[in-house]
């Protein structure tokens, strides 16, 4: 049985790690490289770095940060934010990223997924999907959650898989930063219809939420930010609790 992964997420803005609630009200959470080193030491399985201002401000994710992180990390990490071309991905992978995450650019140009998979392989292409419920239906949002679309979460996720993406990072905007738990019903539905791994994001507040998303939500990995940044949950303690519940993890 594949082990479930714990993935701290570092949202980067202007070179600093930040965290908000429902994608707004950002506060500083520290130096990204220092945090990354701390998480690797504490037993994180992977890391995700998202330049949350990159798409909005039409800036490219800083390759320099990726290079610096790669020089000091011995666990895999994914980089996202403002990635919109084969050239962008090539630069990031050459600077040391293990995977890249695309979001808005994939919706605007779905063929980009196919192009990236053909060039770099599905194993390093993650498609992030930010969605929230509108009138009971999960709708995909772009540009850090600021731009709603008519795209249905489940239909888009299936298309993403069919185009060859290796993983989906699903963030529930309704749950993000609330610490009330992950969107497990949506996650379970995604898991039932897809064959690629699904990373749960948005809503982690306590250890029970991770247990629930692996058991009820059928997630393959769980991503969180503030509970790790501010040491509300220690990764080592979390993994031991997960193991005690019969959930396979790497200790």
C-alpha positions, 0 to 999 in steps of 0.5 A: 500500500502506498504511504500517505504524504504530508505536504507543507505548503509555502505561499510566497509573496515578495520573497516571504512565506505568507498565509491568509484565510479564504485566500485573503488577509495575508500575514507573514509566516517566515523565510521560505528557505528556513521553513523548508529546511525545518520541514525536511528535518521534521519529516515532511514527505514533500513541499509545495512552493506557490508564488501566489502573486505571480499570476496576478502580477504577470510575474514569473516564479523566481528561479533563484528561490528554486535554486536556493531551495534545491541546494538545501533540501533532500526531499521533493518539492513542487513549484507553482505560480505564473507558469504558462509555458514549456520554457517556464517549466524547463527553467524551474526543473533545471534549477532543481524543482522536482515538479511544477504546478499549473493552474490558471494557465491550464484552464486558459490553454488546456493543451499546455498540459499535453505539451508539458507531459510530452516534454517532461513526463506526467510524473512532474506535472501537477495541475492545481484546481481551486474551487468553491461551491456556488449554488451547490455546484463546485466551480473552478476559480482562477488567479488565486481564487479571484476569477470565477469560471463556469468550469465544473470541478469534477469535469475539469479534473477528469479532463486534466487526468485525460490530458496526462497530468500526474497529480491534482492538487485540489484546494477548497476555497470554502475551507481554506484557512478556516481550520474546519477540516478538508472538503472530504465529500468532494475529495471522495468523489474525485477519488472515485472518478480519477486514477491519479493521486489527489492532494487535499488542500484547504481546511486543516486545523487539527490532527483529526482533519488529516485522519478524516481526509485520508479515510473519508476523503480518500486523499493520497496526500494532505497539504497544509500551511499555517498549522505547520508554519506556526507549530500548531501541529508538529509533523512527527506527532501527526504522522505517529497519530496517523500510523496509530489509526492504521494510515500508512505513512513514512516515519 
